[in-house]
Amino acid sequence: MAEVRAGIDALDRQLVTLMAERLGYIAAAARIKPERGAVRDEWRKADVLAKVKAASEAQGVPPELTADLWERMVEFSIAHEFVLFDRKNS
Ligand SMILES: O=C(O)C(=O)C[C@]1(C(=O)O)C=C[C@@H](O)C=C1
């Protein structure tokens, strides 16, 4: 059981590292987007969620798990992107 838990803990660290990397791209998006109205992009949000659903199904990960996680992650990203966008323009 200790080995299993060590494996889980190691994977969790990798997931956090990947989230940090994703937030780096969110910061880049905040720098690149020309106007505040472009920060929340509902078309792109639906595109991201659809791709995650397809990837989940392909890999046998329950899509209802990833749907909840990504809904939260994208909404957090949008809020974070607004903070960075407004900071850039203040
Ligand atoms: O693709 C973008 O334009 C992003 O800024 C990334 C992202 C996301 O977190 O996936 C965040 C904000 C947008 O509303 C859509 C998607």
The ligand as a Gaussian input file, in Angstrom:
#p B3LYP/6-31G(d) Opt

LIG

0 1
 O       -7.981000      29.652000     -25.252000
 C       -8.050000      30.763000     -24.679000
 O       -8.362000      31.808000     -25.285000
 C       -7.753000      30.870000     -23.259000
 O       -7.551000      31.974000     -22.770000
 C       -7.747000      29.624000     -22.422000
 C       -9.071000      29.364000     -21.710000
 C       -8.863000      28.058000     -20.886000
 O       -8.637000      28.121000     -19.671000
 O       -8.886000      26.994000     -21.505000
 C       -9.380000      30.510000     -20.833000
 C      -10.206000      31.536000     -21.206000
 C      -11.068000      31.475000     -22.424000
 O      -12.381000      31.924000     -22.138000
 C      -11.062000      30.135000     -23.029000
 C      -10.169000      29.153000     -22.698000

